[in-house]
């Protein structure tokens, strides 16, 4: 009975967003199996590094606009989404030289092609990320779920089809099956941005009024949320996030080669999707909700951490049981360091809405910037200061992130 009461208290976006995110997680897991079975570590390394460059470029251009679109509930969502998309597209354009430097530094070869693919992926991903927030404000329940599940499902299906149709592939970008599949997925998700360019209808106003009238009288309103960060601070926060992730993705092939990068980034791609799921299906939904959510962040964090642990155990079992090709045995050095790191990330993601509801978003942003600076130093400078093997380097990074994320979680919870 208590479970049903909690379910009733959740906002209307929780179920479709969670379902869409779970299907998306399943598609990501399937894609990981496809990567391990049908592609070489070198191919996966090139794909992962290029995808990370695109994600950094798109994230920096967005400057956390999807989160602000949810936190600033007093703004008209369609107009705010249109404005955010135009501003982000312009930032994507003038950040192009920085992305070109990243493509050159990665050492992947064919830097111009890497940059071009990153540009295509970045623009499509930018639109998709904004569309996810917009559907939480004005979309139907179907839209909230489909916008999350369609892109990864389509990308995984396209990767399988490409691997079957083109079994003879070079290790470079001669036939970028994985990049094409990812681009198709993001473009499919970007289709939901059309909601931003549709005028608000009488049906929207009626639905909002009906939602308000249907709300029980004894249900309180959700805590007020706001995003008081300046545009410069949001850009700095996003820049530090993107540089940290990109430093890992591009420094690993530079220091240890494409094969090591493939092992690390393929597993990280799967595990990091779980805290990302928590952020989109929980923290963003809480921010967009007009009613309080009774479920506690710690409950969400522990459930997600158990999922990370289970995925890590499955990966280790697949390695020891010989289910994967011998070329992927190098994954074993990365499984448990990444599991600990991503479990800590689940706790941060489950509490990500609190800084905007408690008025400490500015302090939170500066703490994240400081944490990211330390991570970048460990990624880029540590191998030069002291020669390390890839596994030892990964252990240092995991320990640093585990301690930093645990401290950040405690700070948010105490505040």
Order of alpha helices (4+ residues) and beta strands (2+ residues): alpha-alpha-alpha-alpha-alpha-alpha-alpha-alpha-alpha-alpha-alpha-alpha-alpha-alpha-alpha-alpha-alpha-alpha-alpha
